[in-house]
Each structure stands twice: as structure tokens, then as C-alpha cells.
Amino acid sequence: MLLSANTIDKIVSSMELPVKELVFGVNRPQSWWDEHPEQQKIFEDIKESIKNEGMKKPLEVTVDKRGYVVEVGNQRLRALLELGITTASCIVTKQV
């Protein structure tokens, strides 16, 4: 797993979190996906990769009043939910 120096400086902790407790940092409506079919293909590739090989890189999350908010990895979170996977490796970072 490769992390940028910027991310390393912001890490608070690394943990497994229940997927149902994670909140999308960017929640795109279905109409957005309909208008961007190339992104749907990328998502399907991500989903297939997670299904076959597991998640290679942890989600990056911050904590706010909504809970654990995914800042990096929203498509992976969507794939985990669709695949019925119940926990995810996460790096909790400080908001800057």
C-alpha cells in the first residue's frame, strides 16, 4: 500500500470499520452515473477487482458530525455495499 506524504502526515489511526457506519463524502445520484457511462465502467472494474482480490488500498476517512466520512474511496465504498462486504480497512485522517 502506497500513501502520499501528505496522507501520512494526517493519519490518526488505521482500523477495520463496519461498512454500514461509513458515509459517502461524495454521493452521486443515479442521474450522474447515467450521464457518465465511462465512470460506470471504471466502477464495475473496481467492483470486480474487490470481488476477486479484495480491497488493495484502505479507504481514507475523516470524522465529523455525520460519522466516518469517506474522503478517498467512494467508489470502493459503493462496491463494498453492493457486494455485501461488511467491514473495510480504513485510515482515519485529520481534516486540514
C-alpha positions in Angstrom: 0.0 0.0 0.0 1.5 3.3 -1.1 0.4 6.5 0.7 1.3 10.0 -0.2 3.5 12.0 2.3 0.5 14.4 2.7 -1.7 11.5 3.8 1.0 10.0 6.1 1.2 13.4 7.9 -2.5 13.4 8.5 -3.0 9.8 9.8 -4.7 9.5 13.1 -5.3 5.7 13.1 -5.8 2.7 10.9 -8.7 0.3 11.6 -11.4 -2.0 10.3 -14.8 -0.3 10.3 -18.3 -1.6 9.6 -19.2 -0.6 6.1 -22.7 0.4 7.3 -21.2 3.1 9.5 -19.3 4.8 6.6 -20.8 7.9 5.0 -20.1 8.9 1.4 -18.0 12.0 1.1 -19.4 12.4 -2.4 -22.8 10.8 -3.0 -23.6 10.9 -6.7 -27.2 10.4 -7.8 -28.1 7.8 -10.4 -28.5 10.5 -13.0 -24.8 11.4 -12.7 -23.9 7.8 -13.4 -26.3 7.7 -16.3 -24.6 10.7 -17.8 -21.1 9.3 -17.3 -21.0 5.7 -18.6 -17.2 5.7 -18.7 -17.3 6.1 -14.9 -19.7 3.3 -14.6 -17.2 1.0 -16.5 -14.4 2.1 -14.1 -16.7 1.4 -11.1 -17.6 -2.1 -12.5 -13.8 -2.8 -12.8 -13.2 -1.7 -9.2 -16.1 -3.8 -8.0 -14.8 -6.9 -9.9 -11.3 -6.4 -8.5 -12.6 -6.2 -4.9 -14.7 -9.3 -5.5 -11.8 -11.3 -6.9 -8.8 -9.9 -5.0 -10.1 -8.0 -2.0 -9.6 -4.3 -1.4 -6.0 -3.4 -2.1 -5.9 0.1 -0.6 -7.8 1.2 2.5 -10.4 3.9 2.4 -9.4 7.3 3.7 -11.9 8.7 6.2 -12.4 11.7 8.4 -14.7 12.1 11.3 -17.4 14.7 11.6 -20.9 15.1 13.0 -22.2 12.6 10.3 -19.7 9.9 11.4 -16.9 8.4 9.4 -16.9 10.2 6.1 -15.1 8.6 3.1 -12.8 11.3 1.6 -10.9 8.9 -0.7 -12.5 5.7 -1.9 -16.2 6.5 -2.5 -16.4 4.1 -5.5 -14.8 1.4 -3.4 -17.4 2.0 -0.6 -20.2 1.7 -3.2 -18.7 -1.6 -4.4 -18.4 -3.0 -0.8 -22.0 -2.2 -0.2 -23.1 -3.8 -3.5 -21.0 -6.9 -2.8 -22.4 -7.2 0.8 -19.0 -6.9 2.4 -19.5 -5.8 6.0 -16.1 -4.4 7.0 -13.5 -2.2 5.4 -9.9 -1.3 6.1 -9.8 2.4 6.8 -7.2 5.1 7.5 -8.7 7.8 9.7 -7.1 11.2 8.9 -7.2 14.6 10.3 -9.2 17.2 8.4 -7.0 20.1 7.2 
